[in-house]
Each structure stands twice: as C-alpha cells, then as structure tokens.
Amino acid sequence: MLVWFCLLGLGLARPPLPATLVSPSGFNQLRTSGASSLYQIVVPSSSEPAPFLVKLVGNRTQVGYDYAALLHNETAAMYSSFMSSMFSPKEQAVLNNFVDYCWSSFLLKHVSQDFQDEIAGMQRYHAKFGGVGADNLTTDQVATRFYTLANMPADTVNIISMLEEELEKDWPLWLRLAINEIIRLLEKILSGCDAFGVWGSRTKGGLLYSSRNLDWNKDTGINKYKLITFFHITTASGDKIPPYATTGFASGMGALAGMSSTGITVSEMNLDNSRVTFDGTPFPLRLRFVFVFFCFSLSLSLSISISLYLTLSLSLCTWCGSGI
C-alpha cells in the first residue's frame, strides 16, 4: 500500500470556493441496544433515501454486539442487494466461498485483537438470535466479506497478480477448479474512487473541507443503507478513545472515510498496480486503526500506518484541521 499524506498546494490567488451546508432537521430514533442507539437522519428537501446514524458506546465486544442488534436487518439487506444486482445465486455462492477463504486464510491473522473482539460481539448476538432470512446471513459474515471485497484491486491484471502472489502457494482443489470463474466475477465489481481537500484562501474563513467519492457499480441499491457511525469506545484498560465518526454503508464496522473529534479526517483512493497481496490488514479496518493514533500526532499515525502489513496500493488522504 502506498501511503500518501495529501498536503496539496492549491494556489493562493484564486477566489474562495463556495460551499453549501445542509443541516438535518431531525433524528428519528429507531432502536437501542445497551448504551447504543440507531437513528434515521431527517434531511429536508432530499429525494435520496434518508441515511442512518448509529452511535456505538462501550467496549469492543459490546459495540460489535450492539451493531448487530441494531443493524442486522439493514446489513443483510444491503449485502443481498449489492450481490444480487450483479450475480446469480450460483455466482454469489462461488464468490462468497472465495472471500470467506481469503478472510480466514490470509487477512484475519493481520486483524488486531480489538477488531476481532468486535466481530466476536456480532457473533455473540447471532448465536443468541440467529441469522437473517433464508440464507441465515449474519452481520459478522457481511462485515468480513466486505472487508475482503473492498480490499480487492480494481483492474483484472492486478486481481490476477494478487491471486498468484498468495493463493498459488497452497490452492485447495475447489479453488483450482473455480479460479477462472472467480476472476470473471470479480471483474464485475467496478471501482474508481477519488478524494480531495481544500482549505486556506480557497475557502470561506479558511476552513478545511475534505471529501471521499465512492465510485462503485451503480444501481446496486446500497444507497438505501448509507450509514454514519459514531464510535465511543472504552479500551480494555478503561481508557476512552476520543470519539470519531466513519461514513459508508451498513456493511459492518469498517470505514470508507471519516473524521475524529480531534480534528482529523481521512479517506482513500485506489492506485492500482501489481504490488498486491491478501497478506495484510484490510483497508476498511486500517482507516479505523489510524484514528486511534491520529489522536496524538500526524507523525505517529504515519509511522503506525506504515508499520501495518500492506495489501495493495492506495492513497491514504489525511487532513488535520486542528493543528495537532
């Protein structure tokens, strides 16, 4: 993974960039679990489905449990919508088998215990109440599958490079037989994300505005499940991590972008090349991992991010509006 702290000189002589802020007119509480709550945001004059907002409060296992308790139906519906928009039931079974194998055989060993505790919390909920629908889909299944799918290269040649890098070391028989079909299916998932940041003389009051644009397949139906997640996490030692929020979809507890109470925002863009592997930390969890260390300094967070096992080439765009 290529880590890039985007400090772009955007020019000082140009007029400020106007921005229109739309404030929610309300928050409708839908459900609670423990100290956590799920809301739907009331956005005036919007034709888009109203986004969800979940506030997760507690230790790692508790917030994982609460996420599953509050969002198991939305998470299962989101995943079913995403997969069925591109794949037949038979193709879904092949792809699910493949991503489950990649998670358990490669990515999982690079996932910190904190995040594994969150997944265990999800599993504890479903052990008590069961899965969703005819497929008995569980929140932890969706989460780990999306952590894996979101970590895939965008270009076919680099998908093949990733498969050759890791899987040919010890391919199970079913994978040897299905590999060409898997490559064909992965080609259907399109991605071409971008991000930007503006500040200083380009904005009114010199404020920092940063953005992440997710360019995946259109018409998948997942826009019905847009999600903002607020994390109020207590560590095993009883310390409270400064609160932060992530943006994305009801696809588990990974981050596509986000911001912290300490003035940090983070996003990423794919920079496809052949330097790819499954043997590392998937980027939706890497982005969340970064927030903990950004609470202290940019230089520390950079060193921590570089120290993690890298999986593919991404631009990690990190912006600081508080001077830490």
ABEGO torsion letter per residue (X at the ends): XBBBBBBBBAEAABBBBBBBBBBBAEBBBABBBEABBBBBBBBBGBABBBBBBBBBBEBAAAAAAAAAAAAAAAAAAAAAAAAAAABBAAAAAAAAAAAAAAAAAAAAAABBAAAAAAAAAAAAAAAAAEBBEAAGBBAAAAAAAAAAAAABBABAAAAAAAAAAAAAABBBAAAAAAAAAAAAAAAABBBBBBBBBBBEAABBGGBBBBBBBBBBBBGAGAAAABBBBBBBBBBAAGBBBBBBBBBEBBAEABBABEBBAAGBBBBBBBBBBABBBABBBBAAAAAAAAAAAAAABAAAAAAAAAABBBABBBBBBBBBAAGX
